[in-house]
Amino acid sequence: MAASGGKMLKTFDMTANDVLALAERERYHAVIDAANQPVVPPRMLADDVEARALFEDRKHPDLHTAAPYLAKVDGALARWMRRTIWPAHWGIFIETNVGFGELRRHLRRIMLVEGPDGKTLYFRFYDPRVLPTFLNTATSEQLDEFFGPVTAYIVRTASPEAFVRYARGEAGRAGAASSGVNPYRKGVLSGGERRP
């Protein structure tokens, strides 16, 4: 565990197996980037997946081929991700207690930012190469807005087998457990199951 930015963030290291075990229990949503991943749009549009593009542009209906998708992760989707897109910088996992629609509205709000010249830009927060830099340099107010109803962002590192869970620290509005103990490393997962 490491706190950064005056205890505004808490980070916990996780393995791919930790993430997949929790995904199997439907603990996560994911933002999955379709850019350079032609297998993503057809899977996100399948009947057995609860997913929706974060971009909506009626003037450019083909935008869905490169859009980031918000998806509710279940075991089947997690296994598909592991088999097909895992090695790529495909996106991020999200923990939240709110429903799909409310989370999607929040993510669409934070996706648009104002550039230095006042122009509206897309913020690729779902790129695992971008998000850690933002989280580690943001002000408390920026983190409050960015986290909103999100409990944690789970981001892979340079290795597809290693992830970091970012949650608000004691100084953050969203709060975090003050014990400083990684709940995924205590050996207990949801439902009281013990990890080997």
Sequence and secondary structure as in RCSB ss.txt:
>XXXX:A:sequence
MAASGGKMLKTFDMTANDVLALAERERYHAVIDAANQPVVPPRMLADDVEARALFEDRKHPDLHTAAPYLAKVDG
ALARWMRRTIWPAHWGIFIETNVGFGELRRHLRRIMLVEGPDGKTLYFRFYDPRVLPTFLNTATSEQLDEFFGPV
TAYIVRTASPEAFVRYARGEAGRAGAASSGVNPYRKGVLSGGERRP
>XXXX:A:secstr
 EEETTTTEEEEEEEHHHHHHHHHTT  EEEEE TT TTHHHHHTSTT  EEES   TT GGGGGS EEEEE  H
HHHHHHHHHTTTS  EEEEEESS HHHHHHHHHHHHEEE TTS EEE  TTSTTTHHHHHHH  HHHHHHHHTTE
EEEEEE SSTTEEEEEEE TTSTT   TT   TTTSSB GGG B  
